[in-house]
Amino acid sequence: MGYQNVSFPENSLFLVTGGAGFIGSNLCEAILKMGYKVRCLDDLSTGKQTNIDMLMDNPNYEFIKGDIKDFDTCMKACDGVDYVLNQAAWGSVPQSIEMSLLYCANNIMGTLNMMEAARQNGLKKFVYASSSSVYGDEPNLPKKEGREGNLLPPYAVCKMCDEE
Ligand SMILES: NC(=O)c1ccc[n+]([C@@H]2O[C@H](COP(=O)([O-])OP(=O)(O)OC[C@H]3O[C@@H](n4cnc5c(N)ncnc54)[C@H](O)[C@@H]3O)[C@@H](O)[C@H]2O)c1
């Protein structure tokens, strides 16, 4: 079943964090095509304005430039929202080794802020973007939950921590 066949209540509002990024901007476009409303929260740290230029005039689209490390921003972004697709994160494995503290602050605390803001606002669902890096050095294919090896870079540790 394709995503086009999934339906939600009329006028549902989706919050896409990291919505100016590669995956998030495509999610925003798909949700708008399905006829629902989208709020995008992105600090444009790695995302691009050009990814969202074509969405800005859509009356069902709202862009908030903001940082998920800031809890108040997360609370405001969750106001009136039904579902969150939490894509906001930094995604470079080498950079996560060079800047491990900043990565933890962004990818762990940012996500926790979003989870807590979603909880306090009584949102219906929170969808989290993890990573295959959580399987670490486990060599077998296909990857299976419950068969993880040792976690490798800080990026993977952050993703696993958010999952837990
Ligand atoms: N692209 C992949 O192959 C892949 C694979 C596995 C997991 N993921 C995960 O999917 C998600 C999206 O990945 P992507 O490839 O679209 O990355 P991307 O870098 O294109 O998008 C991430 C977006 O998050 C935003 N962002 C980062 N920190 C933020 C913060 N503190 N506050 C607000 N916005 C912030 C960035 O500006 C960017 O627009 C990420 O969580 C990533 O870890 C991606």
The ligand as a MOL file (V3000), in Angstrom:
LIG
                    3D

  0  0  0     0  0            999 V3000
M  V30 BEGIN CTAB
M  V30 COUNTS 44 48 0 0 0
M  V30 BEGIN ATOM
M  V30 1 N 19.6780 10.6700 4.2540 0
M  V30 2 C 19.9190 9.4720 4.7230 0
M  V30 3 O 20.4440 8.5910 4.0110 0
M  V30 4 C 19.5520 9.1020 6.1430 0
M  V30 5 C 19.7630 7.8080 6.5810 0
M  V30 6 C 19.3990 7.4410 7.8700 0
M  V30 7 C 18.8270 8.3880 8.7090 0
M  V30 8 N 18.6620 9.6530 8.2820 0 CHG=1
M  V30 9 C 18.0550 10.5990 9.2140 0
M  V30 10 O 16.9500 11.2010 8.5710 0
M  V30 11 C 16.8130 12.5550 8.9890 0
M  V30 12 C 16.8160 13.4890 7.7850 0
M  V30 13 O 18.0270 13.3000 7.0680 0
M  V30 14 P 18.3810 14.1380 5.7640 0
M  V30 15 O 19.2250 13.2670 4.9260 0
M  V30 16 O 17.1540 14.7390 5.1970 0 CHG=-1
M  V30 17 O 19.3340 15.2560 6.4050 0
M  V30 18 P 19.3990 16.8340 6.0980 0
M  V30 19 O 20.6570 17.3360 6.7200 0
M  V30 20 O 19.1700 17.0990 4.6600 0
M  V30 21 O 18.1440 17.3460 6.9320 0
M  V30 22 C 18.1610 17.5530 8.3290 0
M  V30 23 C 17.4850 18.8750 8.5900 0
M  V30 24 O 17.4340 19.0930 9.9970 0
M  V30 25 C 17.7030 20.4760 10.2410 0
M  V30 26 N 18.2090 20.5810 11.6010 0
M  V30 27 C 19.3350 20.0360 12.1360 0
M  V30 28 N 19.4510 20.3720 13.4230 0
M  V30 29 C 18.3780 21.1500 13.7230 0
M  V30 30 C 17.9290 21.8070 14.8920 0
M  V30 31 N 18.6380 21.7660 16.0370 0
M  V30 32 N 16.7750 22.4960 14.8550 0
M  V30 33 C 16.0450 22.5680 13.7230 0
M  V30 34 N 16.4140 21.9730 12.5630 0
M  V30 35 C 17.5720 21.2750 12.5700 0
M  V30 36 C 18.7270 20.8720 9.1890 0
M  V30 37 O 18.7990 22.2600 8.9480 0
M  V30 38 C 18.2090 20.0780 7.9770 0
M  V30 39 O 17.3000 20.8450 7.2190 0
M  V30 40 C 17.9520 12.8210 9.9730 0
M  V30 41 O 17.4600 12.6200 11.2850 0
M  V30 42 C 18.9700 11.7600 9.6040 0
M  V30 43 O 19.7850 11.4420 10.7090 0
M  V30 44 C 19.0070 10.0260 7.0230 0
M  V30 END ATOM
M  V30 BEGIN BOND
M  V30 1 1 1 2
M  V30 2 2 2 3
M  V30 3 1 2 4
M  V30 4 1 4 5
M  V30 5 2 4 44
M  V30 6 2 5 6
M  V30 7 1 6 7
M  V30 8 2 7 8
M  V30 9 1 8 9
M  V30 10 1 8 44
M  V30 11 1 9 10
M  V30 12 1 9 42
M  V30 13 1 10 11
M  V30 14 1 11 12
M  V30 15 1 11 40
M  V30 16 1 12 13
M  V30 17 1 13 14
M  V30 18 2 14 15
M  V30 19 1 14 16
M  V30 20 1 14 17
M  V30 21 1 17 18
M  V30 22 2 18 19
M  V30 23 1 18 20
M  V30 24 1 18 21
M  V30 25 1 21 22
M  V30 26 1 22 23
M  V30 27 1 23 24
M  V30 28 1 23 38
M  V30 29 1 24 25
M  V30 30 1 25 26
M  V30 31 1 25 36
M  V30 32 1 26 27
M  V30 33 1 26 35
M  V30 34 2 27 28
M  V30 35 1 28 29
M  V30 36 1 29 30
M  V30 37 2 29 35
M  V30 38 1 30 31
M  V30 39 2 30 32
M  V30 40 1 32 33
M  V30 41 2 33 34
M  V30 42 1 34 35
M  V30 43 1 36 37
M  V30 44 1 36 38
M  V30 45 1 38 39
M  V30 46 1 40 41
M  V30 47 1 40 42
M  V30 48 1 42 43
M  V30 END BOND
M  V30 END CTAB
M  END
